[in-house]
Amino acid sequence: MSASLQTVSASLPPHCRALTPAPLVSEIRFVQYIETVDALLAGGHDSIAKQVADALRTLIREPDWLPDDCCLTSDECYRRHLLYADPLGRYTVMSVAWLPGQASPVHGHSAWCAMGVYAGHPTAEGFSYTEGAEPVRTNVHHCKPGDVDGINPGCERPHRVFNGSDETVLTIHTYGRDLVDEPCSINILFD
């Protein structure tokens, strides 16, 4: 098994491999978050994933700003909603709605990422990976609203998110690249 950049488009229903356009999110906290991410990127910070995760923690502290349309789920797979696409193509912000039992594959990222739990209690699993071997689960974290994580690009920290609870989970993701046309292209999967 080796890590490779790939999309899972062929095996997913159309709404799972695309972003659902969202209404304009004009909540002041969200606007301030976008301004903060813009400033961080302009400043050329080395630990951008951690810095954006810190800003995301402030954004999701009070979960009352996400429009209802950005919380819609799908019975077939988790559903992504576009919240913001940087006009310069530097990053994309989305909400992801997970029904009970829905999960991502084990993956790494081709760019930095910050993820925060807006609502619900997802589980995040971490894996170790050695070229030519199966990823091995190394830790399990039962998340709660307000939890955030910053993830650097690459295969050094493979992970999987899933909803093992009996409630809907909502997460907010900021990825360090333009994902409007191909949201799955951020993933480095293990085949």
N, C-alpha and C positions, 0 to 999 in steps of 0.2 A: 504494500500500500504506500502510495506517495502523495504528497500534497500537491495540488494543482489549482490554478485559477480556473474556475469553471462556474457556469451558471447551472441551476437546476431547472431551467425553464421548461424543458421538454416533459418533465414529470409533474409539473404543477399546473393547476387550473389557471386560466388567464388572469384572474384577479389576484392570484398569489404571486405572480411574477411581474406585477406592475404596481405602481403607487396609485392609490385613489386620491384624486385631487381633493384638497380640503378647502373649506371656506377660509377667508382671510382671518388669521388669528391676530386680533388687534389688542388683546389684553396687554396692559402696560408691562407686566412682568415678562411676557414673551418677547415684546419689542426690546426691552432692556437686555434680555438674554442674547438676542441676535446682535445687538450693539456690542455686548461684551465679547462674543465670539469673534466678531469682526476686528475688534481691538486686539485681541490675543493673536489672531493670525497676522495682523499688520505689524505686531511687535516681534514676530519671529521667535516665540518661546520654544525652548527645546522640549519641554515636557507638555506638549499641547494637549494630549489626551487627558492628562491629570488636571490641567488648568480648565479645560472645557467641562470635565466632570465636576469640578468644584463650582463652576457657574451653573451647571445643570442642577446641582443640589439645591441651590437657592431658588431656581425656577419651580421645582416640583415640591418644594416645602409645603405649599398650600395647594392641594389638588382641586381647584375650582375654576380653572381658566380654559380647559380643553373643550372645544365645541363638541356637542353630542355627535355630529357627523363624523368626528375623528375617533369615535369610540366604537363604531360599528364592527361587528364580528362576521365571520363566515364559518359555516359548518365544515367546509372542506380543508381549511388551513388557516394559520394566523393571517391577519389582514393588516397591510401597511397603509398608512395615510400620510400623504405629503403635507407637511406643515410649512416648510420653507425651503427654497432652493436659492442658494447664494448666486446672485447674478454673475459673479466672476467664476463660478464653478468650483469654488474651494471647499464647500461642504453642503450637506443636505440634512434637514431635520425632519424626522417622521415620528408619528405615533404608531404603535403596533398593538393590535387587540388580539388577545389569545383566549380561546375558549378552553375549558378543562380538557386535558389530554393533548393539546397541541404543543409541538416542539420544533425547534430549529435542528438542523443536522449539526454534528460536531464540525466546527469550522474555526478558521482564523480569519484575519481581515487583510485586504490589500491596501488599507489606509487606516489611520487612527480612528477610534470610535469612543464615544462616551454614551453610556446607557444608564437610565434612571427608572426606577419603579414609580409610576404615577398612582396606580391603584392595584390592589390585589397582592398575592403572595406567590410569585414565581419561584422556581428553583433554578439556580445557575450551577452547572457542573464544570469544573476545570479538568483539563487533561494534560498529560505530558506526551510528547511526541518525539520519536526517533525515526529518522529516515528508514524506510523499509519495514516498519513495524506498525501494528495497530495502535491508535491512541489509547492511552491507559488513564482511566479516571483517577484523579489525585485528590479531589476535594468536591464537596457538595455544600452549597450555601443556600439556605432557605431565606429568601429575600422578603423584605417588607416595604411598604410605601416609604419613599424617601431615600432608599438605598441607591447608590450610584457606583459606577465603576468606569475607569478610563482604561482603554485597551490600545496598546501600540500595534502597529501593523506587523504582519508576519505569522509564522507558524509556531512561534515559541510559546504561545499561550492559547492553545485551542480550547474551545468552550462550547457549551450548549445551554440554551435557555429552554425551559419547558414549564408548562402550567400543570402541575400535579395536584392543584387544589380543586375545589368544587365551585369556584367563582371565576368570573371573567378577570383577566389580568390586563392592565394597560401599562405599556412601557414607552418611554421617550428615548429616541436614538438620534445622535448627531454623528454623522460619518464624514470623514475628511476628504470627500470627493463628490462630484456630481453624480447622483444616482437616479435622476428623473427618468431617463429612458430605460435604464437597466439596473433596477434596484438589487438584483441578485449578484451583480458583478462585484460587489464588495467582498463576497465570501471566497475564502480559500478552503475548498473541501478536501477531504481525504478519500482517495479512491484506491 
